[in-house]
Amino acid sequence: MKREVFHNWTIMVIFLITASIPGLSKAQSFVGTWNFDKSQSKNVGAFFESGEMRYQMKIIPEGNGKMVIEDLTSTEAGWRKSKLNVDLNAPETTSIHPRGNLASFSFEAVAIGPNQTIKTKAVQGSDKFAFDLTSYFTVLVSQGTYNIVLHSHYKLSPDGKTLTVTETRNSRKYDKQAVYVFHKAD
């Protein structure tokens, strides 16, 4: 009897300690540095497809379903970093994007709007190896401004070493999906 009580108590303590550790969350399996694979990606824009622009993504845990998705892209002036705040438990998060052109629009003359704000809604389904983001932001174009709605689906491979991000946006001609493939850095 004492042995069974001790065993149950030990399991409960381990569970409570594990649940209280910051960073252990639904987002944990996505954490790490991800290197862009241009050969497996498609419809991602000429700069990425040609290799002119290098791309790396870091997913940083913030605890309890929260994370920061950091995009690092190379430019003539060096690396450019943007951060997207994600909370899988909140109705919406807000991020401030750095000024300048948006790399994902490739050769188009598109820059983030004057307020530089990106509002994002995150949805995690029952699959802990996938989640969806819908981001809303305004861009500057030659004729003024345009409101963008960007849907992104993040999906891990069964071995956790490949991350595929599929994007659709309201401004993409013929609604072609962009498919970004990343491999986990060791």
KOLTISE-237601 format. One record per residue (C-alpha): residue in three letters; x, y, z. Coordinates in nm, 2 decimals, always signed. Example, Ala and Ser with C-alpha at 12.3 -4.5 7.8 and 13.67 -1.06 7.14 Angstrom:
2
{"ala",{+1.23,-0.45,+0.78}}
{"ser",{+1.37,-0.11,+0.71}}
***
This chain:
186
{"met",{+0.00,+0.00,+0.00}}
{"lys",{+0.28,+0.25,+0.10}}
{"arg",{+0.46,+0.16,-0.22}}
{"glu",{+0.15,+0.24,-0.44}}
{"val",{+0.09,+0.57,-0.26}}
{"phe",{+0.46,+0.67,-0.30}}
{"his",{+0.44,+0.57,-0.67}}
{"asn",{+0.12,+0.78,-0.73}}
{"trp",{+0.27,+1.07,-0.54}}
{"thr",{+0.59,+1.06,-0.74}}
{"ile",{+0.40,+1.06,-1.07}}
{"met",{+0.19,+1.36,-0.96}}
{"val",{+0.51,+1.56,-0.85}}
{"ile",{+0.68,+1.49,-1.19}}
{"phe",{+0.36,+1.60,-1.37}}
{"leu",{+0.34,+1.92,-1.18}}
{"ile",{+0.71,+2.00,-1.23}}
{"thr",{+0.69,+1.93,-1.60}}
{"ala",{+0.37,+2.14,-1.64}}
{"ser",{+0.54,+2.44,-1.46}}
{"ile",{+0.86,+2.45,-1.67}}
{"pro",{+0.85,+2.76,-1.90}}
{"gly",{+0.87,+2.69,-2.27}}
{"leu",{+0.71,+2.34,-2.25}}
{"ser",{+0.39,+2.40,-2.46}}
{"lys",{+0.21,+2.31,-2.77}}
{"ala",{+0.47,+2.52,-2.96}}
{"gln",{+0.77,+2.32,-2.83}}
{"ser",{+0.81,+2.09,-3.13}}
{"phe",{+0.85,+2.39,-3.36}}
{"val",{+1.13,+2.55,-3.15}}
{"gly",{+1.47,+2.59,-3.32}}
{"thr",{+1.66,+2.73,-3.61}}
{"trp",{+1.53,+2.64,-3.96}}
{"asn",{+1.73,+2.68,-4.28}}
{"phe",{+1.54,+2.75,-4.60}}
{"asp",{+1.56,+2.49,-4.88}}
{"lys",{+1.51,+2.67,-5.22}}
{"ser",{+1.52,+2.34,-5.42}}
{"gln",{+1.21,+2.21,-5.24}}
{"ser",{+1.02,+2.54,-5.21}}
{"lys",{+0.79,+2.67,-5.48}}
{"asn",{+0.62,+2.99,-5.58}}
{"val",{+0.82,+3.18,-5.31}}
{"gly",{+0.95,+3.46,-5.53}}
{"ala",{+1.24,+3.52,-5.76}}
{"phe",{+1.49,+3.64,-5.49}}
{"phe",{+1.44,+3.32,-5.28}}
{"glu",{+1.43,+3.08,-5.58}}
{"ser",{+1.75,+3.22,-5.74}}
{"gly",{+1.94,+3.20,-5.42}}
{"glu",{+2.01,+3.58,-5.42}}
{"met",{+1.84,+3.61,-5.09}}
{"arg",{+1.93,+3.38,-4.80}}
{"tyr",{+1.65,+3.29,-4.55}}
{"gln",{+1.65,+3.15,-4.21}}
{"met",{+1.37,+3.12,-3.95}}
{"lys",{+1.41,+3.09,-3.58}}
{"ile",{+1.12,+2.99,-3.36}}
{"ile",{+1.17,+3.09,-3.00}}
{"pro",{+0.95,+2.97,-2.71}}
{"glu",{+0.79,+3.22,-2.48}}
{"gly",{+0.60,+2.96,-2.27}}
{"asn",{+0.24,+2.85,-2.25}}
{"gly",{+0.16,+2.84,-2.62}}
{"lys",{+0.35,+3.16,-2.69}}
{"met",{+0.64,+3.19,-2.94}}
{"val",{+0.83,+3.44,-3.15}}
{"ile",{+0.89,+3.36,-3.52}}
{"glu",{+1.20,+3.54,-3.63}}
{"asp",{+1.27,+3.57,-4.00}}
{"leu",{+1.62,+3.65,-4.10}}
{"thr",{+1.68,+3.74,-4.47}}
{"ser",{+1.99,+3.86,-4.64}}
{"thr",{+2.00,+4.20,-4.81}}
{"glu",{+2.27,+4.41,-4.98}}
{"ala",{+2.32,+4.57,-4.64}}
{"gly",{+2.34,+4.25,-4.44}}
{"trp",{+2.09,+4.04,-4.25}}
{"arg",{+1.74,+4.18,-4.19}}
{"lys",{+1.54,+4.05,-3.89}}
{"ser",{+1.16,+4.06,-3.84}}
{"lys",{+0.97,+3.92,-3.55}}
{"leu",{+0.62,+3.79,-3.54}}
{"asn",{+0.46,+3.73,-3.19}}
{"val",{+0.23,+3.42,-3.18}}
{"asp",{+0.01,+3.31,-2.90}}
{"leu",{-0.18,+2.99,-2.97}}
{"asn",{-0.41,+3.06,-2.68}}
{"ala",{-0.50,+3.43,-2.75}}
{"pro",{-0.75,+3.58,-2.99}}
{"glu",{-0.49,+3.80,-3.15}}
{"thr",{-0.13,+3.92,-3.12}}
{"thr",{+0.04,+4.24,-3.25}}
{"ser",{+0.39,+4.27,-3.40}}
{"ile",{+0.58,+4.57,-3.52}}
{"his",{+0.76,+4.49,-3.85}}
{"pro",{+1.08,+4.68,-3.94}}
{"arg",{+1.05,+4.95,-4.21}}
{"gly",{+1.14,+4.87,-4.56}}
{"asn",{+1.06,+4.63,-4.84}}
{"leu",{+0.89,+4.30,-4.77}}
{"ala",{+1.11,+4.02,-4.90}}
{"ser",{+0.82,+3.78,-4.96}}
{"phe",{+0.69,+4.00,-5.24}}
{"ser",{+1.01,+3.95,-5.43}}
{"phe",{+1.05,+4.20,-5.73}}
{"glu",{+0.73,+4.39,-5.65}}
{"ala",{+0.78,+4.73,-5.49}}
{"val",{+0.60,+4.66,-5.17}}
{"ala",{+0.69,+4.79,-4.83}}
{"ile",{+0.52,+4.76,-4.49}}
{"gly",{+0.26,+5.03,-4.42}}
{"pro",{+0.33,+5.34,-4.22}}
{"asn",{+0.21,+5.20,-3.89}}
{"gln",{+0.43,+4.88,-3.94}}
{"thr",{+0.18,+4.68,-3.74}}
{"ile",{+0.09,+4.32,-3.82}}
{"lys",{-0.20,+4.16,-3.63}}
{"thr",{-0.21,+3.78,-3.62}}
{"lys",{-0.46,+3.52,-3.52}}
{"ala",{-0.33,+3.18,-3.44}}
{"val",{-0.52,+2.85,-3.44}}
{"gln",{-0.38,+2.52,-3.33}}
{"gly",{-0.59,+2.21,-3.42}}
{"ser",{-0.57,+1.88,-3.24}}
{"asp",{-0.25,+1.80,-3.43}}
{"lys",{+0.04,+1.93,-3.22}}
{"phe",{+0.26,+1.92,-3.53}}
{"ala",{+0.06,+2.19,-3.72}}
{"phe",{-0.08,+2.53,-3.66}}
{"asp",{-0.23,+2.81,-3.87}}
{"leu",{-0.18,+3.19,-3.87}}
{"thr",{-0.38,+3.46,-4.03}}
{"ser",{-0.20,+3.79,-4.05}}
{"tyr",{-0.35,+4.13,-4.13}}
{"phe",{-0.14,+4.43,-4.24}}
{"thr",{-0.12,+4.72,-4.48}}
{"val",{+0.14,+4.76,-4.75}}
{"leu",{+0.26,+5.06,-4.95}}
{"val",{+0.23,+5.01,-5.32}}
{"ser",{+0.29,+5.26,-5.61}}
{"gln",{-0.09,+5.35,-5.61}}
{"gly",{-0.12,+5.40,-5.23}}
{"thr",{-0.19,+5.13,-4.98}}
{"tyr",{-0.33,+4.77,-4.99}}
{"asn",{-0.47,+4.56,-4.71}}
{"ile",{-0.32,+4.21,-4.70}}
{"val",{-0.46,+3.90,-4.55}}
{"leu",{-0.19,+3.63,-4.53}}
{"his",{-0.29,+3.27,-4.43}}
{"ser",{+0.01,+3.05,-4.32}}
{"his",{+0.00,+2.68,-4.24}}
{"tyr",{+0.30,+2.55,-4.04}}
{"lys",{+0.34,+2.17,-4.06}}
{"leu",{+0.62,+1.95,-3.92}}
{"ser",{+0.73,+1.63,-4.08}}
{"pro",{+0.68,+1.31,-3.87}}
{"asp",{+1.05,+1.31,-3.77}}
{"gly",{+1.04,+1.68,-3.67}}
{"lys",{+1.33,+1.77,-3.90}}
{"thr",{+1.14,+1.94,-4.19}}
{"leu",{+0.90,+2.23,-4.15}}
{"thr",{+0.68,+2.33,-4.44}}
{"val",{+0.50,+2.67,-4.44}}
{"thr",{+0.23,+2.70,-4.70}}
{"glu",{+0.10,+3.06,-4.76}}
{"thr",{-0.19,+3.21,-4.94}}
{"arg",{-0.27,+3.58,-4.96}}
{"asn",{-0.54,+3.79,-5.11}}
{"ser",{-0.30,+3.98,-5.33}}
{"arg",{-0.14,+3.67,-5.50}}
{"lys",{-0.23,+3.63,-5.86}}
{"tyr",{-0.44,+3.32,-5.94}}
{"asp",{-0.43,+3.24,-5.56}}
{"lys",{-0.11,+3.03,-5.60}}
{"gln",{+0.02,+2.89,-5.28}}
{"ala",{+0.37,+2.97,-5.18}}
{"val",{+0.54,+2.67,-5.02}}
{"tyr",{+0.85,+2.74,-4.81}}
{"val",{+1.04,+2.43,-4.70}}
{"phe",{+1.29,+2.45,-4.41}}
{"his",{+1.52,+2.19,-4.25}}
{"lys",{+1.61,+2.20,-3.88}}
{"ala",{+1.97,+2.32,-3.82}}
{"asp",{+2.18,+2.09,-3.61}}
***
